[in-house]
Amino acid sequence: MKRYWLLSALLMMAFGMLGCGGSNNNGVAPVAGTGGSSTGGGSSSGGSTGTSGSSIAREARTGGNYLDVFSFPINDILPVQCKDCIPALTDPQFVDANDDGAGYLRGDDLVIGVVINGEARAYPHNIGWWHEIVNDNVGGTPIVVTLCPLTGTGLVFNGRDANNGTRITLGVSGLLFNNNLVMYDRRDQETLYPQMTYKAVIGPRQGDQLELLPMTETTWSYWQKLHPDTKVLSGHAGGYGIGRYTVYPYTDEGDYRQQHDYILFPLSNSSAASFFGAKDMAMGVRFGDIVKSYPFQSMLDEDVVNDLVQGDGRIHNIVVVNYKEAKLAVPFSRDLADEEGKVTTLTFQKVTSTSTTYPFMIRDTETQTTWNLKGEGISGPNEGKKLTQLPSHNGFWFAWGTFWQNIGVH
């Protein structure tokens, strides 16, 4: 009963007691900001030009997270704005890359890219700074694209409830946990999901977990190279003037993405959060309660990382391809099944590219098939096949280390 009283109190505060600033059309910034020019986003304390891997590399362990909803520290959820003051978008307009509705984008702006049933769509961070959630339908599949600017985390979820088939749409609650977006379920208006754990911590659906989907985060210019037929979220879709989406809102103490000591709200204590600079970027994969990170600064500028992660009761053989110039780090499964279901675990190495689209390609030693950076076999015995892209997301290091205190590090 106490937890539901806390839920009611939090929702009441989110509905208007703090920082609401009027209706959604007033353009309330997501907590702060005097505004600044758009840049590609993300910080890095340095690149890797020698051996791939960090000097503090370690294996992931269980525990040290916030997945137990019954011990979750509800009191540490902070109400910082009113509910829906940051207006989520639902089924917004998309345009071609050369349409004037895409005119707010620069080549080095970051986008969250999704391809479902052959349909490619780009969700720019520029839109996410001001809306944080986009409920959409791609290739006949409902999805929820989320971006928390304060933790630098862009996650894409399945928008179809696996239990009853209903469509899931989420909204911005106005609450934060460890500086991370807390989303509410519009189906009941009460269930709350911290974005980085995507598990309902309170409300009628407490304990339910959203399904994380694969996505590709990269620069707008490189996404267009990978998917020339892509559609992109229109700058006219959000109800603000298109110029709004050229302005990064967190600049009160310098560019938030670059200033390691610029953290807006208190954080839980975690020694792992200090392994790297607070705003250094890392890509991570999660299997159950096991999380492995691949800090950008710990990988070569053009890297191929063969790895295995033990989690969720099994061994996961993965390969990560990293292309620093495009801010692209994508994980694939190294396990490939043939027509009879026999699984071969592949080992990859970097090879010279045969296409101007890709700075390098990868080749497996087991079958000598060459694959591009989208995981498509382009020559050899497995030409025409695809590697399975794994769900993942990027984020500021302080967020990875705070939410997953036993995180593995490449």
C-alpha positions in Angstrom: 0.0 0.0 0.0 2.8 2.4 0.8 4.3 2.0 -2.6 1.0 2.9 -4.3 0.8 6.0 -2.0 4.3 6.9 -3.2 3.2 6.4 -6.8 0.2 8.7 -6.3 2.4 11.3 -4.7 5.0 11.2 -7.5 2.3 11.4 -10.2 0.7 14.3 -8.5 4.0 16.2 -8.4 4.7 15.3 -12.0 1.3 16.6 -13.0 2.1 20.1 -12.0 3.8 20.9 -8.7 7.3 21.3 -10.2 8.5 23.2 -13.2 5.6 22.8 -15.5 5.7 26.2 -17.1 2.3 26.0 -18.9 1.0 23.9 -21.8 3.1 21.7 -24.0 3.0 24.3 -26.8 5.0 26.6 -24.6 8.1 24.6 -25.6 9.3 23.5 -22.1 12.9 22.3 -22.3 13.6 18.9 -20.8 14.6 20.4 -17.4 17.1 23.1 -18.3 19.0 25.1 -20.9 19.6 28.4 -22.5 20.3 26.7 -25.8 23.3 26.3 -28.0 24.2 25.2 -31.5 23.7 21.5 -32.5 26.7 19.2 -32.6 27.0 15.5 -33.3 26.8 14.7 -29.6 28.7 12.4 -27.3 32.1 12.9 -25.6 35.3 10.9 -25.8 38.3 11.3 -23.6 40.5 9.8 -26.3 40.7 7.3 -29.2 42.4 4.0 -29.3 45.1 3.5 -31.9 47.0 0.5 -30.4 45.4 -2.6 -29.0 41.7 -3.0 -28.6 40.5 -3.2 -25.1 40.7 -1.2 -21.9 43.4 -1.5 -19.2 40.5 -2.1 -16.7 38.8 -4.8 -18.8 36.8 -7.1 -16.7 34.0 -9.7 -17.0 30.5 -8.9 -16.1 28.9 -10.3 -13.0 25.3 -10.6 -11.7 23.9 -8.2 -9.1 24.6 -4.5 -8.5 21.5 -3.3 -10.4 17.9 -2.1 -10.0 16.0 -5.1 -11.5 14.4 -6.2 -8.2 11.2 -4.2 -8.3 10.4 -5.0 -4.6 13.7 -3.4 -3.4 13.8 -0.7 -6.0 14.5 2.7 -4.2 11.2 4.5 -5.1 12.1 7.4 -2.9 15.1 8.2 -5.2 12.8 8.9 -8.1 12.8 12.7 -8.6 9.9 14.8 -9.9 11.5 17.5 -12.0 8.7 18.5 -14.4 5.0 18.0 -15.0 3.7 14.9 -16.7 3.8 15.3 -20.5 5.4 18.8 -20.2 7.9 17.1 -22.6 5.4 16.0 -25.2 6.0 12.5 -26.6 5.2 12.1 -30.3 2.8 9.4 -31.6 2.7 8.3 -35.3 4.4 11.5 -36.5 5.2 12.6 -40.1 8.3 11.2 -41.8 9.9 12.7 -45.0 12.6 11.9 -47.5 16.1 12.8 -46.7 16.1 15.7 -49.2 12.8 17.1 -48.1 12.7 20.6 -46.4 11.3 18.8 -43.3 14.8 17.3 -42.9 16.5 20.7 -43.1 17.2 20.9 -39.4 19.8 18.1 -39.7 23.5 18.4 -40.2 25.6 15.5 -41.4 27.2 14.9 -38.0 24.0 14.9 -36.0 23.2 11.6 -34.4 20.3 9.5 -35.3 18.7 6.3 -34.0 18.2 4.1 -37.1 15.7 1.3 -37.4 15.0 -1.1 -40.2 11.9 -3.4 -39.9 10.6 -5.5 -42.8 12.7 -3.5 -45.3 11.5 -0.1 -44.1 14.3 2.2 -42.8 13.6 5.2 -40.5 15.8 7.7 -38.7 14.9 9.3 -35.4 17.3 12.2 -34.8 18.6 13.0 -31.4 17.7 16.6 -32.3 14.0 15.6 -32.0 14.7 13.4 -28.9 16.2 16.4 -27.0 12.7 18.0 -27.0 10.3 15.0 -27.1 12.3 12.0 -25.7 9.7 9.4 -26.8 8.3 8.6 -30.3 5.6 6.0 -30.5 5.6 4.8 -34.1 4.8 2.0 -36.5 7.5 0.7 -38.9 7.0 -2.0 -41.4 3.8 -3.0 -39.8 5.4 -3.2 -36.3 4.7 -0.8 -33.5 7.8 0.4 -31.8 8.7 3.0 -29.1 11.9 5.0 -29.7 13.2 6.7 -26.6 16.1 9.1 -25.9 17.2 10.4 -22.5 19.5 13.4 -23.1 20.8 13.4 -19.5 22.2 9.9 -19.8 22.8 9.9 -23.5 20.8 6.7 -23.9 18.7 5.9 -27.0 16.6 2.7 -26.6 14.1 1.2 -29.0 11.3 -1.1 -27.7 8.7 -3.4 -29.2 5.4 -1.6 -29.1 3.4 -4.8 -29.1 2.6 -6.4 -25.8 3.6 -10.1 -26.1 1.0 -11.1 -23.5 -2.2 -9.7 -25.0 -1.2 -8.1 -28.4 -2.2 -4.6 -27.3 -0.2 -1.6 -28.6 2.2 -0.1 -26.0 2.5 3.6 -26.1 4.7 5.5 -23.6 4.8 9.1 -22.3 7.3 11.3 -20.4 6.4 11.2 -16.7 8.4 14.2 -15.7 10.3 12.0 -13.3 13.9 11.0 -13.2 15.9 8.1 -11.6 19.7 8.6 -11.5 19.2 11.3 -14.1 17.5 8.8 -16.4 14.1 9.2 -18.1 11.2 7.5 -16.3 8.5 6.6 -18.8 4.8 6.0 -18.0 2.5 3.5 -19.7 -0.4 5.3 -21.4 -2.6 2.2 -21.2 -3.0 2.7 -17.5 -1.4 6.1 -16.9 0.4 4.8 -13.8 3.0 2.2 -14.6 6.5 3.6 -14.5 9.6 2.2 -16.3 13.1 3.7 -15.9 14.4 3.7 -19.4 17.8 2.0 -18.8 16.3 -1.0 -17.0 13.0 -0.9 -18.9 11.2 -2.8 -16.2 8.1 -1.6 -14.5 9.0 -0.6 -10.9 5.6 0.5 -9.8 2.0 0.5 -11.0 -0.5 -2.0 -12.3 2.1 -3.6 -14.5 4.8 -3.8 -11.9 7.4 -6.4 -12.9 6.6 -6.3 -16.6 9.6 -5.7 -18.8 9.7 -4.0 -22.2 11.4 -5.8 -25.1 14.5 -4.1 -26.3 15.0 -4.2 -30.1 18.1 -3.8 -32.3 18.9 -0.4 -33.6 21.8 1.5 -35.2 23.0 4.8 -33.7 25.3 6.7 -36.1 25.6 10.0 -37.8 22.9 11.3 -40.1 25.3 11.3 -43.1 26.4 7.7 -42.5 22.9 6.5 -42.0 22.0 7.9 -45.4 24.9 6.0 -46.9 23.8 2.8 -45.3 20.1 3.3 -46.2 19.7 5.8 -49.2 16.0 5.2 -49.2 15.5 6.1 -45.5 12.7 8.2 -44.2 13.4 10.7 -41.4 11.3 12.3 -38.7 10.1 15.6 -40.0 11.0 18.8 -38.2 7.5 19.9 -38.8 6.0 17.0 -36.8 6.6 18.1 -33.3 4.5 21.2 -33.0 7.5 23.5 -32.6 9.1 25.6 -35.3 11.7 23.5 -37.2 14.5 25.8 -35.9 13.9 24.4 -32.4 15.5 21.1 -33.5 18.8 22.8 -34.3 19.2 23.9 -30.7 20.7 21.7 -28.0 19.0 22.6 -24.7 21.6 21.7 -22.1 24.3 24.4 -22.2 24.0 26.3 -18.9 27.5 25.2 -17.8 28.9 24.4 -21.2 27.9 21.6 -23.5 26.4 18.9 -21.2 27.6 16.2 -23.6 31.2 17.3 -23.2 31.5 18.4 -19.5 32.2 15.5 -17.3 31.4 17.4 -14.1 28.1 18.7 -15.4 25.5 16.3 -13.9 22.1 17.9 -13.2 20.8 15.7 -10.3 22.2 13.4 -7.6 23.4 9.9 -8.4 23.5 6.7 -6.4 27.0 5.7 -5.3 28.9 3.3 -7.6 32.6 2.8 -8.0 32.0 1.6 -11.6 30.8 5.0 -12.6 34.3 6.4 -12.2 36.0 3.9 -14.5 35.9 6.5 -17.3 34.9 10.1 -17.8 31.3 10.7 -16.9 30.4 11.6 -20.5 32.6 9.1 -22.3 30.4 7.0 -24.5 30.0 3.3 -24.5 27.9 0.7 -26.3 26.4 -2.0 -24.2 24.6 -5.3 -24.6 22.5 -7.0 -21.9 21.6 -10.6 -21.3 19.3 -11.0 -18.4 21.0 -9.2 -15.5 24.5 -9.4 -17.2 25.7 -6.2 -19.0 28.9 -5.9 -21.1 30.1 -2.5 -22.2 32.3 -1.5 -25.1 33.6 2.0 -24.4 34.3 3.9 -27.6 37.7 4.9 -26.3 38.7 1.3 -25.6 38.2 0.2 -29.3 40.2 0.9 -32.3 39.0 3.5 -34.7 38.0 0.7 -37.1 37.6 -2.4 -34.9 36.3 -5.9 -35.0 35.9 -7.4 -31.5 35.2 -11.1 -31.2 33.8 -11.7 -27.7 31.7 -14.1 -25.6 29.4 -13.0 -22.8 28.0 -15.5 -20.2 24.6 -14.4 -19.1 21.0 -15.5 -19.0 22.1 -19.1 -18.4 24.1 -19.5 -21.6 27.1 -18.3 -23.5 26.5 -15.5 -26.1 29.1 -15.4 -28.9 29.1 -11.8 -30.3 31.1 -9.6 -32.6 31.2 -5.8 -32.3 32.1 -3.7 -35.3 33.2 -0.1 -34.5 33.6 2.7 -36.9 34.7 5.8 -34.9 34.3 8.4 -37.6 30.6 7.6 -37.9 30.1 7.0 -34.2 28.9 3.5 -35.1 29.3 0.5 -32.8 27.0 -2.5 -33.6 26.9 -6.0 -32.1 26.0 -9.1 -34.0 25.7 -12.8 -33.0 28.6 -14.9 -34.1 26.4 -18.0 -34.2 25.1 -18.8 -37.7 22.6 -21.6 -38.4 22.5 -23.4 -41.8 19.4 -24.7 -43.5 19.5 -27.9 -41.3 19.8 -25.9 -38.1 23.4 -26.7 -37.5 25.0 -23.7 -35.7 28.6 -22.6 -36.5 30.3 -20.0 -34.3 32.2 -17.6 -36.5 35.4 -15.7 -35.9 35.8 -12.4 -37.7 38.7 -10.3 -38.9 38.8 -6.9 -40.5 39.4 -6.9 -44.3 39.7 -4.3 -47.0 36.4 -2.9 -48.2 35.2 -3.4 -51.8 32.5 -0.7 -51.5 32.7 3.1 -50.9 29.9 2.7 -48.4 32.0 0.8 -45.9 35.4 1.8 -44.7 36.2 -1.8 -44.0 34.5 -5.2 -44.1 34.7 -8.4 -42.0 35.5 -11.9 -43.0 34.9 -15.1 -41.0 37.7 -17.6 -40.8 35.4 -20.6 -40.7 33.6 -20.1 -44.1 35.7 -17.3 -45.7 32.5 -15.3 -46.2 32.9 -11.5 -46.5 30.3 -9.4 -44.6 29.5 -5.7 -44.7 28.9 -3.6 -41.6 25.2 -4.2 -41.8 25.9 -7.9 -41.3 25.1 -8.9 -44.8 27.0 -11.6 -46.5 28.3 -10.2 -49.8 30.6 -12.9 -51.1 31.5 -16.5 -50.2 29.5 -19.5 -49.1 27.1 -17.4 -47.0 26.5 -14.7 -49.6 22.9 -13.4 -49.2 22.6 -14.4 -45.6 22.5 -12.0 -42.6 24.1 -12.0 -39.2 21.6 -11.5 -36.3 22.0 -8.0 -35.0 21.7 -7.9 -31.2 19.7 -5.4 -29.1 22.0 -2.7 -27.7 22.3 0.9 -26.9 24.8 3.6 -26.3 25.1 5.8 -23.2 27.2 8.1 -21.1 29.6 6.1 -18.9 28.3 7.5 -15.6 24.9 6.0 -16.5 26.3 2.6 -17.4 28.3 2.5 -14.2 25.5 3.7 -12.0 22.8 1.4 -13.3 25.0 -1.7 -13.7 27.6 -1.7 -10.9 29.0 -5.1 -11.9 29.2 -4.2 -15.6 31.7 -6.0 -17.8 34.2 -3.8 -19.7 35.9 -4.6 -23.0 
